[in-house]
Amino acid sequence: MKARKPSPTEVAQKLGEAMRRGPNVPRLKTWGDLVDNLKKLKEVTPAETYRIVQEKLTSDSIRFNWKMMRLTMYVWERVKEDKARYLKPKIDTVRAVVERRRFEDFFYGYYPDLKFDPKREIELLNKLITEKTGYAYLVEGYYFYEHTKRHIPKKHLEAILWPKK
């Protein structure tokens, strides 16, 4: 859940109050202190807390990994369509990917505290594959054929992602 952006007046009032009172940073000496202070935040779930700490302490980026998982599932679906000798329109492929149980399982694996909304995920995946910012990740070297360790060659990727009409 995203917090709303405070107005400049609210920010100024908070800063003024903090300047008068001094720093309001809790002294945490035990794990119990940490848990007690996290419970006071009310909007933060344990899963969200863990995700934030994991992202800060490791080089793993959940957002990047989730983006690559979605793109991989899309590419694999396009490969299956290519094997069947018929590439569907991209939006139909996106729908097919998002409607699979595997997609939802991975979604909850990366974001256990969020609610899965298929309509929103279809929009986001479609946006990811159609905008130029996503093209940087649709290149040779990022993708293997499903259930193998063979890279999908550039020629095949281009044929399934940007077919010639």
N, C-alpha and C positions, 0 to 999 in steps of 0.2 A: 504494500500500500504506500503510495507516494504522499508525502506531506505537501500541503499547499504552500505556495511561495508567499512569505510574509511581505507586507507592504513596507516601504521605506520608513514610515512613521513607527510601525511596530518594532522594526529593527533598532531604530534610534532609541525608543523607549527601553527596550531590553538591554541595550548596551549601556545606557545611562544608569539603569538600575544595577547592572553588574559592576559598574565603576564605583558606585556608592557602597555596595556590599562587599566587594572583593571577589576573588575567584570562587566559583561554586563547583569545584571538582572534588568528588568524593574520594576519601582515603580508602583504598582497597588493599587489604592485607591478606585476605583469605578468599578462597573460591566462594565461600558462603556470602561474603560481602559483595562479590561480583553478581551473584545470582539475585541477591536482595535488591541491588540497584537496578538490574535489568528488569526485574518484575515491576518496579516503579514506573518504567517507561510505557507500560500498557500496550502501546501500538506495535511493539516489537515482539515477534514470535521467536521461539527457540530456533526454529529452522532458519529464519531470516538472520538471526544473530550468528549462527554457525556459518552460513554462507558468506556473510560479510567478513568474518574473521578469517575464514579459509582463503578468500580472495586476497586479503591484505598480507597474509603470512606466506603464501605460496606464489609461484610464478603462474599458477593455473588461473586462467580467466574463464569463469563460468559462461559469460556472455559469448566469448569467442568460441569456446567449445560447443555451445548450443547452436551457434550460427553454423559451424562446420558440420555438426550432426544433421541439421536440417538440409543443408546443401548436399551432403552425401546421400541422404535418403532420396532427395529429388533426382540426383544423377543416377542412382541405382534404378529408380522407377523409369527414367528415360531409357536406360540400357535395356530394361525388360521390354519396353515398347518397341525399341529398335529391333530386338530379336524377333518380335512378333510381326515385324515389317510394317508397322503403322505407328507413327508418332502423333499422338493426340495434341490438341492445342495445349499450350503451357498451363493455362488455368485449370484444365481438366486433370493434368498430371499433378498439379499442386493439390487439388481437392483429393485425389486418390492417395497422395502421400499423407496428408493431414488426417484423413479418415481411418488410416490404419491404426491398429492397437499399439504397434511398436512406437509410433510417433507420440501418442499420449503417454506411454510408459516412460519414454525418454524425457518428455516435458516434465512429468512429476519427479523424475530423477534429478533434474537440474533445478526445478522450482517447486519443491514440495509444498510451499506455503501459498502458492497462487492457484486460482481456479482455472481449469482448462476451458477455453472458449474456442471451439473449432472455427467459427466465422472469423474471429480476430486472427487466429493462427494462419488461416488461408490468406488473408490480406497481407500479413507480415511476410510470409514466405514468398508470395507473389511479388511483393515490393522488393524483397531481397534479391530475387533472381532477375528482375527486369531493370533495376536501376544500375547505373554504371559503377556505383561504389561496390556492388556485389561481384562485378566482373573480375576483380583482382583475385578472387578466391575460386573462380571457375576456370582454372588452368591446370595443365598437366602437372602431375606430381602430388597433388593433394588427394587423389582418389584412386582406390583399388576397385577391381571388379568384386562384386559381392561374393563372399565365401572364398576368396583367393588372396594371394599376395602380389598379384600382377597389377601394375599401374595401368590405368586407362590412358591410352596414347592420345596425344593432342588432336590428331586427325579425327578419332572417334568422338572425343569430347565435343569438338566443334560441330561435327555432323549431328549429334543429338541435341546440343544446346542451341545452336543457331543453324537450323537446316536451310539449305538453299531451296528456293521456291521454283 
